[in-house]
Amino acid sequence: MRLLLAVFAALLVFSAPAHAAGPQLGIADDRLLLQGGAEADKALLEWQQNGIQTVRIYALWSRVAPSSPTGEYSWDQLDHAVNRVVGANMKPILTITGPGPLWVSRRSERGETRYDPDPKLFAEYARLVAERYADRVDTYIVWNEPNLGGWLRPQAACFGKVCNSVSPHLYRDLVNAAYPAIHGADRTAKVLIGAMSSRGSRLTTENSNHTPLAFLRALGCVDATFKKQSNGRCKGFKAPQADGFAFHPHGVLAAPEQVFPNKDDVSIASLSRLTSTLDKLQKAKRLKSTTSKLGLYLDEFGYQTNPPDKFAGISLAQQDQWLQRAAYQAWRNPRVKLFAQYLWYDEPRSLNNENGGWQSGLRFTDGRAKPALKHFAMPFALDAGKGRLWGQVRTRETRSVKVQRKLAGSSSWKTIGTRKTDSQGYWSWTTRLTVGASYRYQAAGATSATVKRQ
């Protein structure tokens, strides 16, 4: 009997996690990858060493397409980037996106490359991309951040002080044209839509940014109560189709557990707002999907740091801690299939060194490592409310971790349990957490960050 009890106790400590295998790990850093050369090769090696599985790359229309309709397409840079990723045994995801050259705009006389892109021409470009990379790429995203004026214009049509949505309807036309074009060239492809920014604003100008959920409702031609609309730009509505939904839940200055006050914005802590809206649109047949519920692909997530960003950056220590806790938030939502770090290297600052670019990298522009890089391969989080310890061995080099505790006032660590990891390296343990104690875990010869139970 004692032997049976001992075996049972051991099984409890070493049991496999009940949670389904968590999201794959990705990276997005186009500036670094597309420039090629030794820096790109060095980054790819580092990505491999840190367990990254997926690399998102822009198939930017204006970079590939000629400056006139009769010119030749330039594929070399994108070819090299895709081949580098595949050669490193990682999977590329291509975001087929504008802006395109000026001649693809239906209002080219305005001189704005982002303005009203022709869906038929975009579908042809999407077909060319999928046809060229079908043997190396499995997943495509239709456009990047269509709810932002920096990527798609106009966002709205304004008459006096009243502005009405335009970009969701432009985007619906782009998706409805590109989705069958991509599948026609690559029948087994997974085509994602969305890739929206996490926040927006009230529409007050032609290029005001949409909040993501307001954009989604307009995309599906429903009002705030999900009542179907059939007038104006919704006349002749055709539901867009998707195989998954991409999203960029950047928190900016908000901690990973914090929700944005505007209920139409979506942080990583409030992904349920997004899935609820998607589910309602599917149920109303205003969004078609090849799955019963759309999976979420977080192809961008990051925190800018100060230094160097004095305006939209958090401290280096906060970035280290918050990225680990954000990974836990992503794992908690079973709809999340991909969690991708944005960026690896900071982008350069503007000439006056005051603003510009994006500084969410794990390395500064000059290559120096930020503290967050040290713990990137083994994130660790403590959820006091649920009495849970959580982590991930992103290199997937081992199937178990040793969980350790140091009591308040003590100088020694004691192993208190061993946990199995799932196929993606995740593990979790719900247990009584001692107030004032510190926790960490060890795996594959490395040690995680230390977290204290307050």
N, C-alpha and C positions, 0 to 999 in steps of 0.2 A: 504493500500500500504506500509506504514512504517513497519507494522508487517511482511509483506512478505519479505521486504528487510532485516529485522533483522534476520528472520529465515534463509534466504539465506546466510547471512554473517556467521551465526553460523555454518551452514553446511560446509562452506568453511574452517573454522578453525578446525572442528571436522571430516573432511572427512577421509575416509579410504584410506590407501596408494594405489596408482595405480600400483606400482611395485608388481610383483608376490611374494608370500611368499618366504623369503630368505632361505639360507642353514641351515640345522640342525647343532647343535653344538656338537663337539666330543672332545675326549681326547685320547692320546696315552702315556702310561707310563708303559711299560712292567716290568721293574725292580721293580717298586713299587707294581704292581698288582700281579705279579707271585710269589713274595716272600711270599705273604699271611700274615696271622697274624693280629695283632692289627693295624699296620701301613696301611695295605691295607684296612681294614675296616674303618679306620678314613678317608682315602682318598676318598673312595666311598661315604661316608656321605657328605664330602665336595663337591664332584662332583655333587651330587644331589642338594645340597643347592645352587649351582651356575648355575643350569639349564642345565647341560650336559646331552645329550640324547643318545650318541653313544660312545662306547669304542672300539678302535681298539687293537687287541691282536695278537702277533705272534704265529702261530702254527708252531714253528720251527722244521724242519725235524730232525735235530740232537738231539734235546731235547726229542723228542718223540720216534723216531725209535731206535731199538737196535743197538749195535755196531757190530753185525754180522747178516747175513740174517736169521739165525735160532733162534735169540733171541726174547724176548717178548717186545712189545711196552709199553711205560710208559706214561699213560694218566693223572695220578693223578693231576699234577700241572696245566695242561691246564683245566681239568675238574673243579677244584676248582675256577680258574679264571673266566671261563665262567659262572659257577653257581653263583658266587658272583655278577657279573654284572647283570645277569637276575634277581636275587633276589632283586636287588636294582632298578628294573624297568627301566633299561637302556638296549640298544641293543648292543650286541657284533658284531664286524666285525672281521673275522679271516683272517689274511694274511698267506696263506699257502706258506711257503718259505724255501729255503735252507739257509745256507749250510746243507747238510745231513751228515750222517756218511760216512766214506771213501768208504765203499763197494758200494755205489750208484753212484760213479764216473765211467765213462767209461774209465778213465785213472788213475785208483787207484794206479798204480805203481809210479805215481808222488808224492803221499803222500799229495795231496791238496784236502781238502774236498769240496772246491768251484769249482773245475775244472771239466767241462764237465759232469754235472749230467745227468743220464739216463732218458729220457722223459717217458719211459714206467714205470719205478720204481716210478718216481714222480707222474704220473697219478694214480698209485695204492695208494700212500700215500694220495693224494688229495681226492680220493674216500673214503678212510677210515675216513678222517677228516669230510667230508660232511655227510657221513653216520652216524657218531657218534653224530654230533651236529645239524642234520637237524631240530630237534624239538625246538632248542634254537637259532639258527643262521640263518639269512636271506641273509647275504652278505659275500662274500669271495673275497680276492684279490690274484691273482696269482703272487707270488714272490715279494720280496722287493728290490727296487733300482737295477734292472738288468743292468743299465748303469754304475754301479760302480764295480770296481774290488774287493772291499771288500765283495761283495755279489755274484758275478758270474764271473767265469774265464774260459777260457781266454777272455779278452775283444777284443783282436786283434791278428792277425798273422802278424809277421814282417819279412820282407826279406830285409836285409840291412837297408836302411833308410826309406823304404816304409812299412807302416802298414795298413792292411785292416781289416775291421770290422768282428768280429766273434760273439760276445755276442748277437747282435740282432737276429742272425739266431738261436743260441742256445735257446734264449728266445722264439722265434716263435714256435720252436718244443715243448718247455715246455707248452706253452699256448695251442697249438693244441692238446696236449695229455690231459692236465688237464681240460680244459673247458668241454668237453663232459663227463669226468669222474665225475666231480662235479655235473653236471646237471643230470647225471644218478642216482646219490645217493640222490639228493635233487632237484626234478624237478622244484620247484618254486624259487630256489635260484637266486640271482643276483651275477654274476661273473664279477669282475672288473679286468682289466689288467693295466699295466703301473707301478704305484707307483715309478716313476723315480725321481731321484734327479734333482734339478733345474739347476745345472751347470756341465760342464765337461771341456775337454781340447782337444787339437789336439792329435791324436794318434801317440805316439812316442815309446811306449813300449807295451809289451803283455798285461799289466794290466792298461794302461792309461784309465781314465774315459771318457766315451762318453758324448758329449753334448746331451741333451734330444731330440732335434729335428733331429739331425743327426742319433741318435739311432732309432727314429721312422721311418725315411725314409728308413733306412736299414731293419728295421723290415718288412716294406711293399715292400721291393725290388724295390725301385725307387731311381733315382739319385736326385741331388739337384734341378733339373727342373721338378721333378715328372715323368720323363720318366721311363717306366717299364723296369726292368732288369730281364734277364732270364738265365744268365750264372753263372758259379761258384756255390756259395752257394744258389743262387736264382733259380737254375735249379729245375723244379718240384714244383715251389712255390705253397703253399696253404695258402690262406689268414687267418690270425688269427681272432677269433671272440671274442666279448666282449659285456657285458650288460652295461658297464660304464667304465670310465677311472679314475684311481687314480693318484695323483700327489703330490709332495712335493716341493712347491714353496718357500723354505727357502730363505730369503733375505740376510743372513749372515750380512754384514755391510752396506747394501743398504737400504735406507728408503723405505716404502711400495709403494711410488709413483714413484720410480726409476726403470728404465728398465736396464737390463744388456747390456753392449756394444756388446757382441757377440750375433748375431741374432739367433743363435741356442741354446742359453740359455733362460730360461723362469723364470721371477720373477712373483710375484703376481700382479704386475702392467702391465705385458705383457702376461696375459693368452690368449689373442687373438692370439698370435703367436702359441700357442698350439692348440687351437680349429681350427684355419685355417689349420694347418697341418693335424689334424685328419679328418676334413671335406674333404680335398683333397684326402686323402687316401681312405675314404669311397666312394667318388664319382668315384674314379678309380678302385673300387672293390678290393683294396689291404688290406682292413680292413672291416670285417663284423660286423654288430651290430644289436641288436634287437630293436634299436630305430633309428629314422631318423637322429638324431644327438646325439652323446655320451655326457652324463652328466659328469661333473667333480666332483671328490670326493677328496678333499684336506685332506687326512688322516694324514698329518703331516704339522705343521707350527709352527715356533718359532724363537725367537731371543735369542742367548746366551748373557750373561751379564758379564761385568767387573765392580766389582768383580763377580765371581772369575776368569773368563777366560781373561787373559791379552792380548791374541793374536787375538781371534775371537769374542770378546764380545763388546757390546755397553753398555752405561751407564744404570744404573737402571731406571733413569727417561726416557731415550729414549725407553727402553723396554716397559714401561708403556704406553707411547704415541703411539709408533709404532704399538703395538699389536692392539690398538683400531682402528687406521687408516687402518691397514691391514684387519681387519674385515669388514670395509667399502668397501675396494677394492674387497673382496670376494663377498659381497652382490651386488655390481654393476654389476657383471657378472651373467646373468640369467642361465648360464649353470652350475654354482656351486651348488651342492646339499649338500655338507658336508664341514664344516670348523672345523678342529680339532687342538687343542693346543698340542704341543709337547715340553716339558714334564710338569708334575706337580711339581716334586721335581728334583733338579739338580742331575746329576750323580756324583759320587765321582771323585776327581782328581786323577792323577797318584801319585806315591810315592814321586816324587820330588816336587809335588805341582805346577808344571809349566804348564802342559798340560795333555790332555787325557780326555775321557768321553765327555759328552754333557751337557752344563749348561744353557739350555733355560727354566728351570722350573720357576714356580711362587713362589716357596719356595726354599731356599738354602738346601743343603744336610742335615743340622741339623734341618730343619723344620721351620726356621725363614722365615716370609713372606717377599717377595719383594714388592715394591710399586705397581707393576702391578696387584697383587692379589686384591687390594682394588677396582679396577675398572673393574675387569674381568666380573662381572655379569651385568654391565651396561656400555658397551663401548659407546663412544661419539666421533663424528668427525664433523669437519666443512670443507666444500668444498667451498672455496671462489670463485673459477672459475665458479661453477655452482650455486652459491648462495644457497647452501643447508646445512641444519642441518640434522644430521642422528644419530640414536642410536638404541640400542636393549635392551629390558628388558629380559634378558636370562632366568630368573626364570618363565617368562610368568604368573606372579601373577596378572597382571592388564591388562586392555585393553586400557589404555590411559596414556599419560605422560603430565606433565606440563612443558613447555619450558619457561625458564627465561633469562632475559638480565640485565646486569649491565653496564650502560654507563660509558665512560671514566671520571674519576674524581668523580664518585658517589660511595657511600658506600652501597647502597641498591639495592637489586634485585627486579625485577618486572616481574610477569608472563605475557608473551606476546602472549601465545597461548596454546591450548590443542590439542594433536594429538593422533589419534588412532594407536594402534599397530596391526600387522597382527598375524597370527596363530603362528609364530615363535618369536613374541615379537619385530619385527622390526618396525621402523617408520622413516619417512623422511619428511622434510618440505623445499620446495623451496620458499624463501622469500628474501626481501632486508636485507642484513646484514650490520650493522652499523660499519664503520671503527673505531677501537679503543675500541669497546664494547666487553664485555665478555659474554659468553653464557654457560648455563648448563641446565639440565633437572632433574625433580624429578618424581619418580614413586615408588609405594609400600613402602613409607616411607624412601626411600633412595635417595641420590643425586649423580649425575654423576660427572665426572671430569669437570673442567672449561676449556673452549677453547676461545682464544681471536681472534677476527677478526683483522688481521694486516692491 
